[in-house]
Amino acid sequence: MNIIATATEVKNNFGKYMEHILAGDEVLITKNGKEIGRIVPKGVVSQTLTQSLAGIVAEDVDYKEEKMKALRSKYELAD
């Protein structure tokens, strides 16, 4: 469940909102009617980041080779 609260409400009732977060809820914080941030349970952050990266990173990339290419290019290193 998502809960919407103003920054002032969160400031004045932080313990109440922490209980919601511990229960798995997200708290959307607003100021002057605009979203300024979210507080989400720890597991949700990892899951959201992982999902947002899905498809961006190629599965068959040789990361060591890519790192060496970048270093060679940056520092003009010879093989």
C-alpha distances in whole Angstrom, upper triangle without the diagonal:
4,7,10,13,17,19,21,18,17,20,21,18,17,17,15,12,14,13,9,10,12,10,8,5,7,9,11,14,17,20,22,20,19,17,18,16,13,12,11,12,15,15,12,15,18,16,16,19,21,19,20,24,24,27,29,31,33,34,38,38,40,39,42,44,42,42,46,46,44,46,49,49,48,51,53,53,56,55
4,7,10,13,15,18,15,14,18,19,17,16,17,14,11,13,13,9,10,13,11,9,6,5,6,7,10,13,17,19,16,16,13,15,13,10,10,9,11,15,15,12,14,18,16,15,18,20,19,19,23,24,27,28,30,33,34,37,38,40,38,41,43,41,41,45,45,43,45,48,47,46,49,51,52,55,54
4,7,10,12,14,12,11,15,16,13,13,14,11,9,12,12,8,10,13,12,11,7,6,5,6,8,11,14,16,14,14,12,14,12,10,10,10,13,16,17,15,16,20,19,18,21,23,22,22,26,27,30,31,33,36,37,40,40,43,41,44,46,43,43,47,47,45,47,50,49,47,50,53,54,56,56
4,7,10,12,10,10,13,14,13,13,15,13,10,13,14,11,12,16,15,14,11,9,6,5,6,7,11,13,10,11,9,11,10,9,10,12,15,18,20,17,18,22,21,19,22,25,24,23,27,28,31,31,34,37,38,42,41,44,42,45,46,44,43,47,47,45,47,50,48,47,50,53,54,56,57
4,7,8,6,6,10,11,10,11,13,11,9,12,14,12,13,16,16,16,13,11,7,6,5,6,9,11,10,11,10,11,10,10,11,13,16,19,21,19,19,23,23,21,24,27,26,25,29,31,34,33,36,39,40,44,43,45,43,46,48,45,44,48,48,46,47,51,49,48,50,53,54,57,58
4,5,5,6,9,10,11,11,15,13,11,14,17,15,16,19,20,19,16,14,10,8,5,5,6,8,8,9,9,9,10,11,12,16,19,21,24,21,21,25,26,23,25,28,28,27,30,32,35,34,37,40,42,45,44,46,44,47,49,46,45,48,49,46,47,51,49,47,50,53,54,57,58
4,5,5,6,9,10,10,14,13,11,14,17,16,16,19,20,20,17,14,11,9,6,6,6,9,10,10,10,9,9,11,12,15,18,20,23,21,21,24,25,23,25,28,28,27,30,32,35,34,36,40,41,45,43,45,43,45,47,44,43,47,47,44,45,49,47,45,48,51,52,55,56
4,5,5,6,8,10,13,13,12,15,17,17,17,20,22,22,19,17,13,12,9,9,8,10,12,13,13,12,13,14,15,18,21,23,26,24,24,28,29,27,28,32,32,30,33,36,39,38,40,44,45,48,47,49,46,48,51,48,47,50,50,47,49,52,51,48,51,54,55,59,59
4,5,5,6,8,11,10,9,12,14,14,15,18,19,19,16,15,11,11,9,10,10,12,13,14,14,13,14,14,14,17,19,22,24,23,23,27,27,26,28,31,31,30,33,35,38,38,40,43,45,48,47,49,46,49,51,48,47,51,51,48,50,53,52,50,53,56,57,60,60
4,6,5,5,9,8,7,9,12,11,12,15,16,17,14,13,9,10,8,10,11,14,14,15,13,12,11,11,10,14,16,18,21,20,20,23,24,23,25,28,28,27,30,33,36,35,37,41,42,45,44,46,43,46,48,45,44,48,48,45,47,50,49,47,50,53,54,57,57
4,6,6,9,10,9,11,14,14,15,17,19,20,17,16,12,13,10,12,12,15,16,16,15,14,13,14,13,16,18,20,23,22,22,25,27,25,27,30,31,30,32,35,38,37,39,42,44,47,46,47,44,46,49,46,45,48,49,46,47,51,50,47,50,53,54,57,58
4,6,9,9,10,12,14,15,16,18,20,21,19,18,14,15,13,14,14,16,18,19,18,17,17,16,16,19,20,23,26,25,25,28,29,28,30,33,33,33,36,38,41,40,42,46,47,50,49,51,48,50,52,50,48,52,53,50,51,54,53,51,53,57,58,61,61
4,6,5,7,9,10,11,13,15,16,18,16,15,12,14,12,14,15,18,19,19,18,17,16,15,14,16,18,20,23,22,23,26,27,26,28,31,32,31,34,36,40,39,41,44,45,49,48,49,47,49,51,49,48,51,52,49,51,54,53,51,54,57,57,61,61
4,5,5,6,9,10,11,12,14,15,14,13,11,13,12,14,16,19,19,19,17,16,15,13,11,14,15,17,20,20,20,23,24,24,25,28,29,29,31,34,37,37,38,41,42,45,44,46,43,45,48,46,44,48,49,46,47,51,50,48,50,53,54,57,57
4,5,5,6,9,10,10,12,14,14,14,12,15,15,18,19,22,22,23,21,19,17,16,13,14,14,17,20,20,20,23,25,25,26,29,30,30,33,35,38,38,39,42,43,46,45,47,44,46,49,47,46,49,50,48,49,52,52,50,52,55,56,59,59
4,5,5,7,9,10,11,13,12,13,11,14,14,16,19,21,21,22,20,19,17,15,13,14,14,17,20,19,20,24,24,24,26,29,29,30,32,34,38,38,39,42,43,46,46,47,45,47,50,48,47,50,51,49,50,54,53,51,54,57,57,60,60
4,5,5,6,9,10,11,9,9,7,10,11,14,16,19,19,19,16,16,14,11,9,11,11,14,17,16,17,20,21,21,23,25,26,26,29,31,34,34,35,39,39,43,42,44,42,44,47,44,43,47,48,45,47,50,50,48,50,53,54,57,57
4,5,5,6,9,10,9,10,9,12,13,16,19,22,22,21,18,17,15,12,9,10,9,12,15,15,16,19,20,20,22,24,25,25,28,30,33,33,34,38,38,41,41,42,40,42,45,43,42,45,46,44,45,49,48,46,49,52,52,55,55
4,5,5,6,9,9,11,11,14,15,19,21,24,24,24,21,20,18,15,12,12,11,13,15,16,17,20,21,21,23,25,26,27,29,31,35,35,36,39,39,43,42,44,42,44,47,45,44,48,49,46,48,51,51,49,52,55,55,57,57
4,5,5,7,5,7,8,11,13,17,20,23,21,21,18,18,16,13,10,10,9,13,14,14,16,19,19,19,21,23,23,24,27,29,32,33,34,37,37,41,41,43,40,43,46,44,43,47,47,45,47,50,50,48,51,54,54,57,56
4,5,5,5,6,7,11,13,16,19,23,22,21,17,17,14,10,7,6,6,9,11,10,12,15,16,16,18,20,21,22,24,26,29,29,31,34,34,38,37,39,37,39,42,40,39,43,44,42,43,47,46,45,47,50,50,53,52
4,5,7,9,11,15,16,20,23,26,25,24,21,21,17,14,11,9,7,9,11,11,13,16,16,17,19,21,22,23,26,27,31,31,32,35,35,38,38,39,37,40,43,41,40,44,45,43,44,48,47,46,48,51,51,54,53
4,6,9,11,15,17,21,24,27,25,25,22,22,19,15,12,10,8,11,12,12,15,17,17,18,20,22,22,24,26,27,31,32,33,35,35,39,39,41,39,41,44,42,42,45,47,45,46,50,49,48,51,53,53,56,55
4,7,10,13,16,19,23,26,24,23,20,20,17,13,10,8,6,9,9,9,12,14,13,14,17,18,18,20,23,23,27,28,29,32,32,35,36,37,36,38,41,39,39,42,43,41,43,47,46,45,48,50,50,53,52
4,7,10,13,16,20,22,21,20,17,17,14,11,9,7,7,11,11,10,12,15,14,14,17,19,19,20,23,24,27,28,30,33,33,37,37,39,37,40,42,40,40,43,44,42,44,47,47,45,48,51,51,54,53
4,6,10,13,17,20,18,16,13,14,11,7,6,5,7,10,11,9,10,14,14,12,15,18,17,18,21,22,26,26,28,31,32,35,35,37,35,38,40,38,38,41,42,40,42,45,44,43,46,48,49,51,51
4,6,10,13,16,15,14,11,11,8,6,5,7,9,13,14,12,13,17,17,15,18,20,20,20,23,25,28,28,30,33,34,38,37,40,37,40,42,40,39,43,43,41,43,46,45,43,46,49,50,53,52
4,7,10,13,11,10,7,8,6,5,7,9,12,15,17,14,14,18,18,15,18,21,20,19,23,25,27,27,29,33,34,38,37,39,37,40,42,39,39,42,43,40,42,45,44,42,45,48,49,52,52
4,7,10,9,8,6,6,5,6,8,11,14,17,19,17,16,20,20,18,20,23,23,22,25,27,30,29,31,35,37,40,39,41,39,41,43,40,40,43,43,41,42,46,44,42,45,48,49,52,53
4,7,6,5,4,5,7,9,11,15,18,21,23,20,19,23,23,21,22,26,25,23,27,29,31,31,33,37,39,42,41,43,41,43,45,42,41,45,45,42,44,47,45,43,47,49,51,54,54
4,5,5,7,6,9,12,14,18,21,23,26,23,22,26,27,24,25,29,28,26,29,32,34,33,35,39,41,44,43,45,43,45,47,44,43,46,46,43,45,48,46,44,47,50,51,55,55
4,6,9,9,13,15,18,21,25,27,29,26,26,29,30,27,28,31,30,29,32,34,36,35,38,41,43,47,45,48,45,48,49,46,45,49,48,45,47,50,48,46,49,52,54,57,58
4,7,9,12,14,17,20,23,26,28,25,24,28,28,25,26,30,28,27,30,32,34,33,36,40,42,45,44,47,44,47,48,45,45,48,48,45,47,50,48,46,49,52,54,57,57
4,6,9,12,15,18,22,24,25,22,21,25,25,22,23,26,25,23,26,29,31,30,33,36,38,41,40,43,41,43,45,41,41,45,44,41,43,46,44,42,46,48,50,53,54
4,6,8,12,14,18,20,22,19,18,21,21,18,20,23,22,20,23,26,28,27,30,33,35,38,37,40,38,40,42,39,38,42,41,39,41,44,42,40,43,46,48,51,51
4,7,10,13,17,19,21,18,17,20,21,18,19,22,22,20,23,26,28,27,29,33,35,38,37,39,36,39,40,37,36,40,40,37,39,42,40,38,41,44,45,49,49
4,7,10,13,15,17,15,13,17,18,15,16,19,19,18,21,23,26,25,27,31,32,36,34,36,34,37,38,35,35,38,38,35,37,40,39,37,40,43,44,47,48
4,6,10,12,14,11,11,14,15,13,14,18,17,17,20,22,25,24,26,30,31,34,34,36,33,36,38,35,35,38,39,36,38,41,40,38,41,44,45,48,48
4,7,9,12,10,9,13,14,13,14,17,18,18,20,23,26,25,27,30,31,35,34,36,33,36,38,36,35,39,39,37,38,42,41,39,42,45,45,48,48
4,6,8,6,7,10,11,10,12,15,15,16,18,20,24,24,25,28,29,32,32,34,32,34,37,34,34,37,38,36,38,41,40,39,42,44,45,47,47
4,6,5,7,9,10,11,13,15,16,17,19,21,24,25,25,29,29,32,32,33,31,34,37,35,34,38,39,36,38,41,41,40,42,45,45,48,47
4,5,5,7,9,10,11,13,15,16,17,19,23,23,23,26,26,30,29,31,28,31,33,32,31,34,36,34,35,39,38,37,39,42,42,45,44
4,5,5,6,9,10,11,12,14,16,17,21,21,21,24,24,27,27,29,27,30,32,31,30,34,35,33,35,38,38,37,40,42,42,44,43
4,6,5,6,9,10,10,12,14,15,19,20,21,24,24,27,27,29,27,30,33,31,30,34,35,33,35,38,38,37,40,42,42,44,44
4,5,5,6,9,10,11,12,14,18,18,19,22,22,26,25,27,25,28,30,28,28,31,32,30,32,35,35,34,36,39,39,41,41
4,5,5,6,9,10,11,12,16,16,16,19,19,23,22,24,22,25,27,25,25,29,30,28,30,33,33,32,35,37,37,39,38
4,6,5,6,9,10,11,14,15,16,19,19,22,22,25,23,26,28,26,27,30,31,29,32,35,34,34,36,39,39,41,40
4,5,5,6,9,10,14,14,15,19,19,23,23,25,23,27,29,26,26,30,30,29,31,34,33,33,36,38,38,40,40
4,5,5,6,9,12,12,13,16,17,20,20,22,20,23,25,23,23,27,27,25,27,30,30,29,32,34,34,37,36
4,5,5,6,10,10,11,14,14,18,18,20,18,22,24,21,22,26,26,25,27,30,30,29,32,34,34,36,35
4,5,5,9,10,11,14,15,18,19,22,21,24,26,23,24,28,28,27,29,32,31,31,34,36,36,38,37
4,6,8,8,11,14,15,19,19,21,20,24,25,22,23,27,26,25,27,30,29,29,32,34,34,36,36
4,6,5,7,10,12,15,15,18,16,20,21,18,19,23,23,21,24,27,26,26,29,31,31,33,32
4,6,7,9,10,14,14,17,17,21,22,19,21,24,24,23,26,28,28,28,31,32,33,34,33
4,6,7,9,12,13,16,16,20,20,18,20,23,22,22,25,27,26,27,30,31,31,33,31
4,6,9,12,11,15,14,18,18,15,17,21,20,19,22,24,23,23,27,28,28,30,29
4,6,9,8,11,11,14,15,13,14,18,17,17,20,22,21,22,25,26,26,27,26
4,6,6,10,10,14,14,12,15,17,17,17,20,22,21,23,25,26,26,27,25
4,6,9,10,14,14,13,16,18,18,19,22,23,23,25,27,28,27,28,26
4,7,9,12,12,11,14,16,16,17,20,21,21,23,26,26,25,25,23
4,6,9,8,8,11,13,12,14,16,17,18,20,22,22,21,22,20
4,6,5,6,9,10,11,12,14,15,17,18,20,20,19,19,17
4,5,5,6,9,10,10,12,14,15,16,18,19,18,19,17
4,5,5,6,9,10,11,12,14,15,16,17,15,16,14
4,5,5,6,9,10,10,12,14,15,15,14,14,12
4,5,5,6,9,10,11,12,14,15,14,15,14
4,5,5,6,9,10,10,12,13,12,14,13
4,5,5,6,8,10,10,11,9,11,10
4,5,5,6,8,10,10,9,10,10
4,5,5,6,8,9,10,12,13
4,5,5,6,8,7,10,11
4,6,5,5,4,7,8
4,6,5,7,9,11
4,6,8,11,13
4,5,9,12
4,7,10
4,7
4
